[in-house]
Amino acid sequence: MILSTADTLPDQIIEVKGTVHAVYFCPFITRAVAKRVAKTSLSFLPLIKYVGRNTINEYLYQEVDERLKQKAEALGANAVIAIRYSHNWTHMLVIAHGTAVVVESNE
């Protein structure tokens, strides 16, 4: 499965299957981070924000990408192009949408 934020691919697009949307929301991470911040001293707060947030961001994007793949495969597509992401880090929410297509390699 090809995932791309580009509007086109070097491979030939044979068929457009439709638009796919995915949302991933992680409420347990928000609570867990809040509990850690409440229990730690403020001197550790920047470290928690830096290490914790980067790991959480990667996880959220991986999960939303996986959902995009599943929805595209259900439509019979082998690629998703023109993916656009929107996020809200306060609520640990990532939204993605793109165009599911069937592509054929130029090789």
C-alpha positions in Angstrom: 0.0 0.0 0.0 1.4 3.4 -1.0 0.6 6.4 1.1 1.5 9.8 -0.2 0.8 13.4 0.5 1.6 14.2 -3.1 -1.3 14.9 -5.5 0.2 12.6 -8.1 2.5 9.6 -8.3 5.2 8.6 -10.8 3.2 5.4 -11.4 0.1 5.6 -13.7 -3.2 6.0 -11.9 -5.6 3.6 -13.4 -8.7 4.2 -11.4 -9.9 6.5 -8.6 -11.8 4.5 -6.0 -13.0 7.4 -3.8 -12.1 9.5 -0.8 -11.1 7.9 2.5 -11.2 9.5 5.9 -9.7 8.3 9.2 -9.8 9.7 12.7 -7.8 8.6 15.6 -8.4 9.8 19.1 -6.5 8.7 22.2 -8.1 9.8 25.4 -6.1 7.5 27.7 -2.8 9.3 26.6 -4.2 12.7 27.7 -5.1 11.3 31.2 -1.8 9.5 31.5 0.2 12.6 30.7 -1.9 14.7 33.0 -1.2 12.3 35.9 2.5 12.2 35.2 2.7 16.0 35.2 0.7 16.3 38.4 3.1 13.8 40.2 6.4 15.3 38.9 8.1 18.5 39.8 8.0 21.3 37.3 11.7 20.9 36.5 10.8 17.7 34.6 7.9 19.1 32.7 9.9 20.2 29.6 11.4 16.8 29.3 8.1 15.0 29.6 6.6 17.3 27.0 9.5 16.7 24.6 10.0 13.0 24.9 6.3 12.1 25.6 4.8 14.3 22.9 7.1 13.1 20.1 6.4 9.4 20.9 2.7 10.1 21.2 2.6 12.0 17.9 4.4 9.2 16.0 1.9 6.7 17.5 -1.1 8.8 16.5 0.1 9.2 13.0 0.9 5.5 12.6 -2.6 4.6 13.8 -4.4 7.0 11.5 -2.3 5.8 8.6 -3.2 2.2 9.4 -6.9 3.2 9.3 -6.4 4.9 6.0 -4.8 1.8 4.6 -7.7 -0.4 5.8 -10.3 1.8 4.3 -8.5 2.1 1.0 -8.1 -1.7 0.8 -11.8 -2.2 1.5 -12.4 -0.1 -1.6 -10.0 -2.1 -3.7 -7.3 0.5 -3.9 -3.6 -0.1 -3.6 -2.6 3.6 -2.9 -3.8 6.7 -1.1 -2.7 10.0 -2.6 -3.2 13.6 -1.6 -3.3 12.8 2.1 -4.0 15.8 4.3 -3.6 15.7 8.1 -5.2 17.8 10.7 -4.4 17.5 14.4 -5.4 18.8 17.8 -2.7 17.9 20.4 -4.7 19.2 23.3 -7.2 16.4 22.7 -4.7 13.9 21.2 -6.7 13.8 17.9 -5.5 13.2 14.4 -7.7 13.4 11.3 -6.6 12.3 7.8 -8.2 12.2 4.4 -7.0 11.3 1.0 -7.9 9.8 -2.4 -7.9 6.0 -2.7 -6.6 5.0 -6.2 -5.4 2.0 -8.1 -1.9 2.5 -9.6 0.1 0.5 -12.0 3.9 0.6 -11.9 5.7 2.2 -14.9 8.4 -0.4 -14.8 
